[in-house]
Amino acid sequence: MSFGRLGRAPASLLLLQPFVTTTAAPAPAPAPSFLALHLINEFSRPRATRDAAHLRGLAAYLTPPAAESVILRLPSWRHSLDFFRWAAEQPGFRHSCYSLNAMASLLPPHQRAHLDRLAADALVSRCHMTPSALGFLLRRLGAAGLPDTASRVFDAARTILSCPPNSYTYNCLLYALAKAGRADDADARLREMVASCGDDSVDRYTLTSLLQCYCNAGRPDDANAVFERMGERGWVDEHVLTTLVVAFSKWGKVEGAVELVRRMDALGMRPNEKTLSVLVHGFVKQGRVNMAMDVFGKMASYGFSADLAMYSVLIEGLCHENEIGKAVKLFEEMKRNRVTPDVHLLKKITEAFCREGDFSTVGPFINENAEHLKPGGAVTLYNVVLDGLVNHGEIEAAYHLLSSMVRGGQRVRHDDTIDLHIFVVSENVKPNSDSFSIVVRGLCKVKKLDLALALTKDMVHLGFKGKLLMLNDLIHELCNSDRLDEAYEIFKKMKDLGLKPSEFTYNSLFYGVCRRKDPSAATGLLRDMRTNGHRPWTKNCTEMVQQLCFSGRITEALQFLDEMLKTGFLPDIVTYSAAMNGMCRTGEVDNALGLFRDISLKYYLPDVVAHNILINGFWKSGKFNEAQEIMEEMLSKGLFPSVVTYNLMINIWCKSGNIDKAITCLNKMTDEQKSPTLVTYTSLIDGLGSAGRPDEAIALWCKMREKGCVPNEIAYTAFVNGLCKCGRVETALDYYEEMTTEGFDLDIFSLLNFINFLISHGHAMKGCELLKEFILKDVVHSNNLKVIGLINKAADELSKDSRISSDIKILVDKWLVSRDQSKPNEDGSKPDLS
């Protein structure tokens, strides 16, 4: 006779129902084991299939011991928690500290919310606790990382849980605080414990928790103090030393950890496997792999067997230190010990070989160890090789190896320095998107774009979408090589493959369009970018404007800027500055000023660079006053002139004869702690020479040298010319000698003027010497009449000096004949010199 899935018998039913007789005597309660069995059966089933009436009958006889038994015997903690909460809701029933702790013992530490609620339920139900039960709950809360909850329960123990704290419960609370590293709270509770329970209450368990707390809180000095205190009392045991060893390793104080291990040896204590493992990891992390290997040897002497994780950390550490030979030796030992390497470890070793460029070894290594890997794992290793080849500049070798993978291991001919036949690529090992990305990006770097395009075609044929970075690189390099049409084909293919073009993609194309000076195509691309939420890069917009301006297409440049605005992009001030600079270069400085005013009114406060462009434009146009006005306007806006600004203004004042204003600019420049440059000094020295103030020019020259500005050919030329203008022949000659000693020389016109200056100021011999050198060098066959005139003038003056040989006139005449003979005939042919 069957009574459902539980197989309940009629006698059982009588025991579980209120017993009714004619004498109205109460029914006997079921045995606890029998009651627990039925509750376990009900709560092991899904909630929807439970017999509610049956559960109500069982609830009438529920006791805390029965509840504890059920909680501990249900299939999982979730079933137990379901029962625990059901029981708490039953009329007349209240969990005891034992049933509550039974539930707490089953909850995993990561189920913090359930544990926190469990503690709250204990307080709400005013569950009476014994010290041992309270301590157990506190430790469970500590293990789950709930120190605040543990403190709250502990503080409520006396008044709510009827459990006055004692040294044991304090120790359990300290344990909970120690797990969380709450050192300040632990210190306060320790003082509270001593005040409440006396000094004798502090035992080895108290100090062990305190030591753990300081270790977790990263307070080595406090941890050492507790350790010494425990040592004085003879409470140092294996657990204490292990705790400190682990902490020292985490703090990077590995020598201290080793010393503690030695102390354990001296005390006859053997470190456990976990302790030694932590030491190994600590040494490797510090890059002290040799010491890690020593600890590893100690582990072997203790009979501990190393697993893959231990071998991996050591082998990877050796590889990182370029100890490849030792790494391979340990790897072979690992295999002899029947520890199978995973793809991660094989990848690390492969990377080490490739980093050293040892491709002759890495091939056989992969062939030998990749057999047990799935095809995807083997491809990972080959990708490392491809990356290594690319990084060592062996791009074509990488290309041929990838081609072999594409063709299912088929041998490919390759005449490069790498012997690819050492790689035995299985037919089922096919490249993935990463493989193509590595090689295509490498080919792009060396501009082998045709090979990159061919590989991309192979990739699509194999059904791979490819990587966005790879296709971006390809588009970028195609645009750099002015292969814009092919770049657009890749762009279209990218979208067809379902890859969303990035801002880099669009800006690479935008750059290619800008290089071609095609405003119409650029505007269309801008609209596409706006639609897809991307912005054009300033450098590309600036490139477009500069290219158009340098080509004299100022109007188109301005129209492009207007189109940017219409599309919804406000050009950067840098781009506007490029347009103004283009206008100034073509002499349209007034139009540049108009654009400057327009953007000032509508969009931006132009920066110092924009002002500098205008100042330079007005200077080159000879409009010095306008340049000064822009300078003053810049100051009125609160902008600080740059070194370039000051250099421009100093040059303008010098060229316009206002040398005192130029000197004032220099003083302001130094007041603002802007260091004058060689350009600054050269302009001022030239201006002082032109103004007939040679002593000030000489003083400034000396100051320039003191400031560490080394003069160049332009500076020397300006200085010597200025001294000549002031009639300082001896000084000019001294600095000319210094100039030539430094490896510089005057330009043709400056040198010929200098020669004539020397001749006319009593240094005919030196002038004659320089003229001879000039002619004999045969450095020029110029038709410039000014050059010819200067040479003839010098020769005529020298011929009047009786001290000078007539050879100079003959030499000049020969040079003039040579110059005439070098002239081409009217038909462009060379003259007949026979």
C-alpha positions in Angstrom: 0.0 0.0 0.0 1.6 3.3 -1.2 1.2 6.7 0.4 3.0 9.0 -2.0 6.7 9.7 -2.6 7.6 9.6 1.1 6.2 6.1 1.6 4.4 7.2 4.7 2.6 4.4 6.6 -0.8 4.8 8.4 0.9 4.4 11.7 3.1 7.3 10.9 0.2 9.4 10.0 -1.4 8.7 13.4 1.7 9.7 15.2 1.9 13.0 13.2 -1.8 14.0 13.7 -3.4 15.2 17.0 -4.4 12.1 18.8 -8.2 12.2 19.4 -9.9 9.6 21.7 -13.1 9.5 23.5 -11.2 10.4 26.6 -9.7 13.5 24.8 -6.2 12.5 25.8 -3.3 14.3 23.8 -1.6 12.3 21.1 2.0 11.3 21.8 4.7 13.5 20.1 6.7 11.7 17.3 10.3 10.7 18.0 12.8 13.4 17.1 14.5 11.3 14.5 11.2 10.5 12.9 10.2 14.2 12.9 13.5 15.2 11.3 13.2 12.5 8.6 9.9 13.9 7.4 11.1 17.5 7.5 14.2 16.6 5.5 12.0 14.8 2.9 9.7 17.8 2.6 12.5 20.5 2.3 14.6 18.4 0.0 11.8 18.8 -2.6 11.0 22.0 -4.7 8.9 24.4 -2.7 5.9 24.1 -5.0 5.6 20.3 -4.4 5.7 20.4 -0.6 2.7 19.2 1.4 1.5 22.3 3.3 -0.9 20.5 5.5 1.7 17.9 6.4 4.2 20.7 7.2 1.7 22.3 9.5 1.3 19.1 11.4 5.1 18.7 11.7 5.5 22.3 12.9 3.4 21.6 16.0 6.2 19.2 17.3 9.3 21.2 16.1 12.0 21.7 18.6 15.4 23.5 18.4 17.3 20.2 18.5 15.2 18.8 15.7 15.7 21.9 13.8 19.4 21.7 14.2 19.4 18.1 13.0 17.4 19.0 9.9 19.6 22.0 9.0 22.7 19.9 9.1 21.3 17.0 7.1 19.6 18.8 4.2 21.3 18.4 0.7 22.6 22.0 0.5 22.9 25.2 2.4 20.1 26.7 0.3 17.7 24.0 1.3 18.9 24.5 4.9 18.4 28.3 4.8 14.9 27.7 3.3 14.0 25.4 6.3 15.7 27.8 8.8 13.5 30.7 7.7 10.3 28.5 7.6 11.0 27.3 11.1 11.5 30.8 12.4 8.0 31.7 11.2 6.2 28.9 13.0 4.1 29.9 16.0 5.6 29.1 19.3 9.0 28.2 17.9 12.3 30.1 18.4 15.7 29.0 17.2 18.3 28.2 19.8 21.9 29.4 19.5 22.8 25.8 18.3 20.3 25.7 15.4 21.3 29.3 14.5 25.0 28.4 14.5 24.3 25.2 12.6 22.9 27.4 9.8 25.9 29.8 10.1 28.3 26.9 9.7 26.7 25.9 6.4 26.6 29.4 4.8 29.7 29.9 2.5 31.8 32.9 3.5 31.0 34.8 0.3 27.3 34.7 1.2 27.7 37.8 3.3 24.2 39.1 2.9 22.7 35.9 4.3 25.2 35.8 7.2 24.5 39.4 8.0 20.7 38.8 8.1 21.3 35.7 10.2 23.1 37.8 12.8 20.3 40.4 12.7 17.7 37.6 13.2 19.6 36.5 16.3 19.4 40.0 17.8 15.7 40.5 16.8 14.7 37.1 18.3 16.8 37.8 21.4 18.4 34.4 21.0 20.1 33.3 24.3 23.8 32.6 23.6 26.4 30.7 25.5 30.0 32.1 25.3 31.0 29.2 23.0 28.1 29.7 20.7 28.7 33.5 20.6 32.3 32.9 19.9 31.5 30.5 17.0 29.1 33.1 15.4 31.7 35.9 15.7 34.4 33.7 14.0 32.0 32.9 11.2 31.2 36.5 10.7 34.9 37.3 10.7 35.7 34.6 8.1 33.0 36.1 5.9 34.6 39.6 6.1 31.8 41.1 8.3 33.8 42.8 11.2 31.2 45.5 11.7 28.4 42.9 12.1 30.6 40.9 14.5 31.2 44.0 16.6 27.5 44.8 16.6 26.6 41.3 17.8 29.3 41.4 20.4 28.1 44.7 21.8 24.5 43.4 22.1 25.6 40.1 23.7 25.2 41.2 27.3 21.8 43.0 27.1 20.1 41.2 24.2 21.7 37.7 24.0 22.1 37.2 27.7 25.7 36.4 27.3 28.2 38.7 29.1 31.5 38.9 27.2 34.5 37.0 28.6 38.1 36.5 27.4 37.0 33.8 24.9 34.4 35.9 23.2 36.8 38.8 23.1 39.4 36.6 21.4 36.8 35.5 18.8 36.0 39.2 18.2 39.7 40.0 17.8 39.9 37.1 15.3 37.1 38.7 13.3 38.8 42.1 13.3 42.1 40.5 12.5 40.7 38.9 9.3 39.7 42.3 8.1 43.0 44.0 9.2 41.1 46.4 11.4 44.1 47.2 13.6 42.8 50.3 15.3 39.6 48.6 16.3 41.5 45.6 17.5 43.7 47.9 19.7 40.6 49.4 21.2 39.0 46.0 21.9 42.2 44.8 23.5 42.2 47.7 25.9 38.6 47.0 26.6 39.3 43.3 27.2 42.1 44.1 29.7 39.9 46.6 31.5 37.0 44.1 31.7 38.8 40.8 32.2 42.2 41.7 33.6 45.8 41.4 32.3 45.7 37.6 32.7 43.0 37.4 30.0 45.6 38.1 27.3 46.8 34.7 26.2 48.5 33.2 23.2 45.3 33.2 21.2 44.8 36.9 21.9 48.2 37.8 20.7 48.0 35.4 17.7 44.9 37.3 16.5 46.6 40.6 17.1 49.6 39.5 15.2 47.4 38.4 12.3 45.6 41.7 12.4 48.8 43.8 12.2 50.0 41.5 9.3 46.8 42.0 7.4 46.9 45.7 8.1 50.4 46.1 6.7 51.9 47.2 10.1 55.2 45.3 10.3 56.6 47.2 13.3 53.5 46.4 15.4 53.6 42.8 14.1 57.2 42.5 15.2 56.4 43.9 18.6 53.7 41.3 19.2 56.0 38.6 17.9 58.7 39.5 20.4 56.1 39.6 23.1 55.0 36.1 22.2 58.6 34.9 22.1 59.2 36.2 25.6 56.3 34.1 26.8 57.2 31.0 24.9 54.1 31.2 22.7 55.8 31.1 19.3 54.6 28.1 17.4 54.5 26.9 13.8 51.3 28.8 13.1 52.8 32.1 14.4 56.0 31.8 12.4 54.0 30.8 9.3 51.8 33.9 9.6 54.9 36.1 9.8 56.6 34.4 6.9 53.6 34.9 4.6 53.3 38.6 5.8 57.0 39.3 5.2 56.7 37.9 1.7 53.7 40.1 0.9 55.6 43.1 2.2 58.5 42.3 0.0 60.8 41.6 3.0 61.8 38.2 1.7 65.1 38.1 3.6 63.1 38.4 6.8 60.9 35.6 5.7 63.9 33.4 5.0 65.3 34.2 8.4 62.0 33.1 10.0 62.1 29.8 8.0 65.7 29.2 9.3 64.3 29.9 12.8 61.6 27.3 12.3 64.3 24.8 11.2 66.3 25.6 14.4 63.2 25.0 16.5 62.6 21.7 14.8 59.5 23.1 13.0 59.0 22.3 9.4 57.4 25.0 7.2 54.3 23.7 5.5 53.9 23.6 1.7 51.8 26.8 1.6 54.5 28.8 3.4 57.2 27.7 1.1 55.0 28.3 -1.9 54.4 31.9 -0.7 58.1 32.4 -0.4 58.7 31.1 -3.9 56.1 33.5 -5.3 57.5 36.4 -3.2 61.1 35.8 -4.5 59.9 35.6 -8.1 57.9 38.7 -7.8 61.0 40.6 -6.6 63.0 39.2 -9.5 65.1 37.1 -7.2 64.6 33.8 -9.1 67.8 32.1 -7.8 66.6 32.4 -4.2 63.1 31.1 -5.3 64.9 28.1 -6.8 66.7 27.5 -3.5 63.4 27.5 -1.7 62.0 25.2 -4.4 64.9 22.8 -3.7 64.0 22.9 0.0 60.4 21.9 -0.8 61.7 18.9 -2.8 63.9 17.9 0.2 60.8 17.9 2.4 59.0 15.7 0.0 56.5 18.2 -1.3 55.5 17.6 -4.9 55.3 20.7 -7.2 52.2 21.3 -9.3 51.9 23.1 -12.6 51.3 26.5 -10.8 54.6 26.2 -8.9 56.6 25.1 -12.0 54.9 27.9 -14.0 55.9 30.7 -11.7 59.5 29.5 -11.6 59.9 28.9 -15.3 58.2 32.3 -16.1 60.5 34.0 -13.6 63.6 32.4 -15.3 62.3 33.4 -18.7 61.8 37.0 -17.5 65.4 37.1 -16.3 66.6 35.7 -19.6 67.7 32.4 -18.0 66.3 30.5 -20.9 68.6 27.5 -20.4 67.6 27.0 -16.8 64.0 27.5 -17.7 64.1 24.7 -20.3 66.0 22.4 -17.8 63.2 23.0 -15.2 60.6 22.5 -17.9 62.1 19.1 -18.8 62.2 18.1 -15.1 58.5 19.1 -14.9 57.6 16.8 -17.8 59.6 13.9 -16.3 57.5 14.3 -13.1 54.4 13.9 -15.3 53.2 17.4 -14.9 51.6 18.4 -18.2 52.3 22.0 -19.3 49.4 24.2 -20.3 49.2 26.6 -23.2 49.9 29.6 -20.9 53.3 28.1 -19.8 54.2 27.1 -23.3 53.4 30.6 -24.5 55.7 32.1 -21.9 58.6 29.9 -22.9 57.9 30.6 -26.6 57.9 34.3 -25.9 61.3 34.0 -24.2 62.8 32.2 -27.2 61.3 34.8 -29.6 62.4 37.7 -27.5 66.0 36.4 -27.9 65.5 35.9 -31.6 66.2 32.1 -31.2 63.8 31.0 -33.9 65.9 27.9 -34.7 65.1 26.5 -31.2 61.5 27.7 -30.8 60.4 25.7 -33.9 61.4 22.2 -32.5 60.1 23.3 -29.1 56.6 23.9 -30.4 56.7 20.8 -32.6 57.5 18.7 -29.5 55.1 20.2 -27.0 52.1 21.3 -29.0 50.9 17.8 -29.8 48.6 17.5 -26.8 47.2 21.0 -27.3 43.9 21.7 -29.1 44.3 23.5 -32.5 43.4 26.8 -30.8 46.3 26.4 -28.3 48.8 25.6 -31.0 47.7 28.7 -33.0 48.4 30.8 -29.8 52.0 29.6 -29.9 52.4 30.2 -33.6 51.0 33.7 -33.1 53.8 34.3 -30.5 56.3 33.3 -33.2 54.7 35.6 -35.8 54.8 38.5 -33.3 58.5 37.7 -32.5 59.4 37.6 -36.2 57.7 40.9 -36.8 59.4 42.5 -33.7 62.8 41.3 -35.0 62.2 42.9 -38.4 61.7 39.5 -40.1 58.5 40.6 -41.7 58.7 38.5 -44.8 59.5 35.4 -42.7 56.4 36.1 -40.7 54.4 36.5 -43.9 55.7 33.1 -45.3 55.0 31.3 -42.0 51.4 32.6 -42.0 51.0 31.7 -45.6 52.0 28.1 -44.7 49.4 28.1 -41.9 46.8 29.3 -44.4 47.6 26.5 -46.8 47.4 23.9 -44.0 51.0 23.3 -43.3 52.1 23.3 -47.0 55.8 24.1 -47.4 56.5 27.5 -48.8 59.7 28.7 -50.4 61.5 31.3 -48.5 65.0 32.7 -49.1 65.3 34.8 -46.0 67.6 34.3 -43.0 65.0 32.3 -41.0 64.6 28.6 -41.9 60.9 28.1 -41.8 61.2 24.3 -42.4 61.8 23.8 -38.7 58.1 24.6 -38.1 56.0 21.5 -38.7 52.5 23.1 -38.9 49.7 20.6 -38.6 47.0 20.7 -41.3 44.3 21.3 -38.6 46.1 24.3 -37.2 44.6 27.3 -39.0 45.4 30.9 -38.3 42.9 33.1 -36.5 42.2 36.9 -36.6 45.2 37.6 -34.3 47.5 35.8 -36.7 46.5 38.0 -39.6 46.5 41.1 -37.5 50.1 40.6 -36.3 51.5 40.1 -39.8 49.4 42.6 -41.6 50.3 45.3 -39.1 54.0 44.4 -39.4 53.8 44.6 -43.2 52.1 48.0 -42.9 55.1 49.3 -40.7 57.5 48.4 -43.5 55.2 49.7 -46.2 54.7 46.3 -47.9 51.1 47.1 -48.6 50.6 44.7 -51.5 51.5 41.7 -49.3 49.2 43.1 -46.6 46.3 43.4 -49.0 46.9 39.9 -50.2 46.8 38.5 -46.7 43.7 40.5 -45.9 42.0 38.8 -48.9 43.1 35.4 -47.6 41.7 36.3 -44.2 38.3 37.2 -45.5 38.3 34.0 -47.7 38.8 31.9 -44.5 35.8 33.6 -42.9 37.5 35.9 -40.4 36.3 39.4 -39.8 39.8 40.6 -38.8 40.7 43.1 -36.1 39.8 46.8 -36.2 43.3 47.9 -35.4 44.7 45.8 -38.3 42.3 47.3 -40.8 42.9 50.8 -39.4 46.6 50.4 -39.9 46.1 49.2 -43.4 43.8 52.1 -44.3 46.2 54.6 -42.6 49.3 53.4 -44.5 47.3 53.3 -47.8 46.3 56.9 -47.3 49.9 57.8 -46.4 51.0 56.3 -49.6 48.4 58.2 -51.6 46.5 55.0 -52.4 43.2 56.5 -51.4 41.0 54.4 -53.6 42.3 51.1 -52.1 41.9 52.6 -48.6 38.2 53.2 -49.4 37.9 49.6 -50.6 39.2 48.4 -47.2 36.9 50.8 -45.5 33.9 49.4 -47.4 35.0 45.8 -46.7 35.3 46.7 -43.0 31.7 47.7 -42.8 30.6 44.7 -44.9 32.3 42.5 -42.3 30.3 44.1 -39.5 33.2 46.1 -38.0 32.3 49.6 -36.9 34.9 52.1 -38.2 36.4 54.2 -35.4 37.4 57.8 -35.2 40.9 56.7 -36.3 39.5 55.0 -39.4 37.7 58.2 -40.5 40.6 60.5 -39.7 43.0 58.3 -41.7 40.7 58.6 -44.7 40.3 62.3 -44.0 44.0 62.8 -44.0 44.3 61.0 -47.4 41.6 63.3 -48.8 43.3 66.4 -47.4 46.6 65.4 -48.9 44.9 65.4 -52.3 43.5 68.9 -51.6 39.9 67.8 -52.3 37.6 69.9 -50.3 34.4 68.3 -51.8 35.4 64.8 -50.7 36.6 66.1 -47.3 33.2 67.8 -46.7 31.4 64.5 -47.6 33.5 62.6 -45.2 32.9 65.2 -42.5 29.1 64.6 -42.8 29.7 60.9 -42.5 31.8 61.4 -39.4 29.1 63.7 -37.9 26.5 61.0 -38.5 28.6 58.3 -36.7 29.5 60.5 -33.8 33.2 61.1 -34.7 35.2 64.3 -34.8 37.9 65.3 -37.3 41.3 65.7 -35.9 42.7 69.2 -35.9 45.9 68.2 -37.6 44.0 66.9 -40.6 41.8 70.0 -40.9 44.9 72.1 -40.6 46.6 70.0 -43.3 43.7 70.6 -45.7 43.8 74.4 -45.1 47.6 74.6 -45.4 47.7 72.5 -48.6 45.0 74.8 -50.2 46.7 78.0 -49.0 50.2 76.9 -50.2 48.6 76.1 -53.6 47.2 79.7 -53.7 43.6 78.4 -53.2 42.8 80.8 -50.4 39.1 81.1 -51.3 38.7 77.3 -51.3 40.4 77.1 -47.9 37.9 79.6 -46.5 35.0 77.8 -48.1 36.2 74.5 -46.5 36.2 76.2 -43.1 32.6 77.4 -43.8 31.6 73.9 -44.8 33.0 72.5 -41.5 30.8 75.0 -39.6 27.7 74.0 -41.6 28.4 70.3 -40.9 28.5 71.0 -37.2 32.2 71.1 -36.5 33.8 74.3 -35.3 37.4 74.5 -36.6 40.1 74.7 -34.0 42.0 78.0 -33.6 45.0 76.1 -35.0 43.2 75.5 -38.2 42.1 79.1 -38.5 45.7 80.1 -37.8 46.8 77.9 -40.6 44.5 79.8 -42.9 45.8 83.2 -41.7 49.3 82.0 -42.2 48.5 81.0 -45.7 47.1 84.4 -46.5 50.1 86.2 -45.0 52.5 84.0 -47.1 50.7 85.1 -50.3 50.7 88.7 -49.2 47.0 88.9 -48.2 47.7 90.1 -44.7 44.7 92.4 -44.7 42.4 89.5 -45.4 44.2 87.5 -42.7 43.4 90.4 -40.3 39.7 90.2 -41.4 39.6 86.5 -40.6 41.3 87.2 -37.3 38.6 89.8 -36.4 35.8 87.4 -37.6 36.8 84.5 -35.4 37.5 86.8 -32.5 33.9 88.1 -32.7 32.2 84.8 -33.3 34.2 81.8 -32.0 37.5 82.2 -30.2 39.9 84.4 -28.4 42.8 84.0 -30.7 45.9 82.7 -29.0 49.5 84.0 -29.0 50.4 81.9 -32.1 47.6 83.6 -34.1 48.8 87.0 -33.0 52.4 86.0 -33.9 51.2 85.0 -37.4 49.7 88.5 -38.0 52.7 90.3 -36.5 55.0 88.4 -38.8 52.7 89.0 -41.8 52.6 92.8 -41.2 56.4 92.8 -40.7 57.1 91.1 -44.0 54.7 93.5 -45.7 56.6 96.4 -44.2 53.7 97.5 -42.0 55.6 97.9 -38.8 52.9 100.1 -37.1 50.2 97.5 -37.7 52.5 94.8 -36.3 53.0 97.0 -33.2 49.2 97.5 -32.9 48.6 93.7 -32.9 51.3 93.3 -30.2 49.5 95.9 -28.0 46.1 94.4 -28.7 47.5 91.0 -27.5 48.7 92.5 -24.3 45.4 94.3 -23.7 43.7 90.9 -23.9 45.8 89.6 -21.1 47.8 87.2 -23.3 51.5 86.9 -22.5 53.9 87.3 -25.4 55.9 84.2 -26.2 59.6 84.2 -27.1 58.6 84.2 -30.7 56.5 87.3 -30.2 59.4 89.2 -28.6 61.8 88.0 -31.3 59.4 89.3 -34.0 59.0 92.7 -32.3 62.7 93.1 -31.6 63.4 92.3 -35.3 60.7 94.8 -36.4 62.1 97.6 -34.2 65.6 96.9 -35.3 64.7 96.8 -39.0 62.7 100.1 -38.7 65.6 101.9 -36.9 63.9 101.9 -33.4 66.7 100.2 -31.6 65.8 101.7 -28.2 62.3 100.1 -28.5 64.0 96.8 -29.4 66.1 97.0 -26.2 63.0 97.8 -24.2 61.5 94.6 -25.6 64.5 92.7 -24.5 64.3 94.1 -21.0 60.6 93.2 -20.8 61.4 89.7 -22.1 63.9 89.1 -19.3 61.6 90.6 -16.7 59.0 88.0 -17.6 61.7 85.3 -17.2 61.7 84.4 -20.9 65.2 83.5 -22.0 66.4 85.3 -25.1 67.4 83.0 -27.9 70.2 83.2 -30.5 67.6 84.8 -32.8 66.9 87.5 -30.2 70.6 88.4 -29.8 71.3 88.3 -33.6 68.5 90.7 -34.4 69.7 93.2 -31.7 73.4 92.9 -32.6 72.5 93.6 -36.2 70.3 96.5 -35.2 73.0 98.1 -32.9 75.4 97.8 -35.8 73.0 99.5 -38.1 72.4 102.2 -35.5 76.1 102.9 -35.2 76.4 101.6 -31.6 79.2 99.1 -31.8 80.3 99.1 -28.2 76.7 98.0 -27.2 76.8 95.4 -29.9 80.1 94.0 -28.5 78.8 94.0 -25.0 75.6 92.2 -26.1 77.8 89.7 -28.0 79.7 88.9 -24.8 76.5 88.6 -22.8 75.1 86.2 -25.4 78.2 84.0 -25.0 77.9 84.1 -21.2 74.3 83.0 -21.4 75.4 79.9 -23.3 74.0 80.9 -26.7 76.6 79.6 -29.2 76.7 81.9 -32.3 76.1 80.4 -35.8 77.0 81.7 -39.2 74.1 84.1 -39.3 75.0 85.7 -36.0 78.7 86.0 -37.0 77.7 87.6 -40.3 75.4 90.1 -38.7 78.1 91.0 -36.1 80.9 91.4 -38.6 78.7 93.4 -41.0 77.6 95.6 -38.1 81.2 96.3 -37.0 82.1 97.1 -40.6 79.2 99.6 -40.8 80.6 101.3 -37.7 84.1 101.4 -39.1 85.6 99.1 -36.4 88.0 97.4 -38.8 90.3 95.8 -36.3 87.5 94.4 -34.2 85.6 93.2 -37.3 88.8 91.4 -38.5 89.3 89.7 -35.1 85.7 88.4 -35.1 86.1 87.3 -38.8 89.1 85.3 -37.8 87.2 83.7 -34.9 84.3 83.0 -37.3 86.5 81.1 -39.8 88.2 79.2 -36.9 84.8 78.0 -35.8 84.2 76.7 -39.3 81.9 79.4 -40.6 82.3 81.9 -43.5 80.5 85.0 -44.8 78.1 84.7 -47.7 79.4 85.9 -51.1 78.0 89.5 -50.9 79.1 89.9 -47.2 82.6 88.6 -47.9 83.1 90.9 -51.0 81.8 93.9 -49.0 84.1 92.9 -46.2 87.1 92.7 -48.6 86.4 96.1 -50.0 85.9 97.4 -46.4 89.4 96.1 -45.5 91.0 97.6 -48.6 89.5 101.0 -48.0 90.4 101.0 -44.3 94.1 100.3 -44.6 94.1 96.5 -44.7 94.8 96.1 -48.4 97.1 93.1 -47.8 94.5 91.2 -45.9 91.8 92.2 -48.4 94.0 91.0 -51.3 94.6 87.7 -49.6 90.9 87.1 -49.1 90.1 88.1 -52.7 92.7 85.7 -54.0 91.3 82.9 -51.8 87.8 83.7 -53.1 88.8 83.6 -56.8 91.1 80.6 -56.5 88.3 78.6 -54.8 86.4 79.0 -58.0 83.3 78.8 -55.9 81.2 81.0 -58.2 80.7 81.7 -61.9 78.0 84.2 -61.3 76.5 86.5 -63.8 75.3 88.7 -60.9 76.5 92.2 -61.9 76.7 93.2 -58.2 79.2 90.4 -57.6 81.2 91.3 -60.6 81.1 95.0 -59.7 82.4 94.3 -56.1 85.2 92.1 -57.4 86.3 94.7 -60.0 86.0 97.5 -57.4 88.4 95.6 -55.1 90.8 94.8 -57.9 90.9 98.4 -59.0 91.6 99.7 -55.5 94.3 97.1 -55.1 96.0 98.0 -58.4 96.4 101.6 -57.1 98.5 100.3 -54.1 102.1 100.0 -55.1 102.7 97.5 -52.4 100.3 95.0 -54.0 101.6 92.9 -56.9 99.9 93.4 -60.3 99.1 89.6 -60.2 95.8 90.4 -58.6 94.5 92.3 -61.6 95.7 89.4 -63.9 94.0 86.9 -61.6 90.7 88.9 -61.7 90.9 89.2 -65.5 91.4 85.4 -65.9 88.4 84.8 -63.6 86.3 87.1 -65.7 87.4 85.3 -68.9 86.6 82.0 -67.3 83.2 83.2 -66.3 82.4 84.4 -69.9 83.5 81.0 -71.3 81.3 79.2 -68.9 78.2 81.0 -70.2 76.1 78.9 -72.5 75.7 79.9 -76.2 72.5 81.4 -77.3 71.3 78.0 -78.5 71.9 76.6 -75.0 75.1 74.6 -76.0 78.4 74.9 -74.2 81.1 77.2 -75.7 84.0 75.7 -77.5 87.1 76.3 -75.2 89.6 74.6 -77.5 
